[in-house]
Amino acid sequence: MWSDLVDVAIPLSEKVARTVLVYVAILVLLRIAGKRNLAEFNTFDLVVMLLLANVVQNAVIGPDYSLLGGLIGAGVLVAVNAVLVRLATVVPGLRNLFEGHAVVLAQGGKMRTRTLRWMGIRPAEIAVAIRRQGGHHIRDTESVVLEPGGVVIVQLKEGIERATHADLVELNERLARIERALAHRSS
């Protein structure tokens, strides 16, 4: 039994190479697929991600089904990811290569339909993002931007955005001044 757990069926160098190559290939595929797949998964995206994990499993482990081989592969994945994430934060060119740049999906209350199609984003998804920010319609927006990490940022037009904590503090201070003035007049 112990030999099945710890005897790695392929050389360590092959195990590392397989893991790194599959990692890079998946990274490239996800980059080509676009930011949309990184944001909020819909049913189609989830199915693809689950099947993708299953499809590449054998490419990573090869003919090795040992516990130690699996742990080595997992360790290599985590290490390669950690190195690339740190490099991408230091080297701007790598960050742009891996993540891309922000994309404006709507400007001045009007959707950029060609951009939405190119990014694979439905207008209904933009409508949901607008409602989450307190708006009701695309006309309520100054801009809608898809960030490199897949998050949609909605900037509402002035006067439509929700009150901030600072707004509430200012309002409370004004009310207190009014109450003091009224109390002073009545006395």
Disulfide bonds with the S-S distance in Angstrom:
none
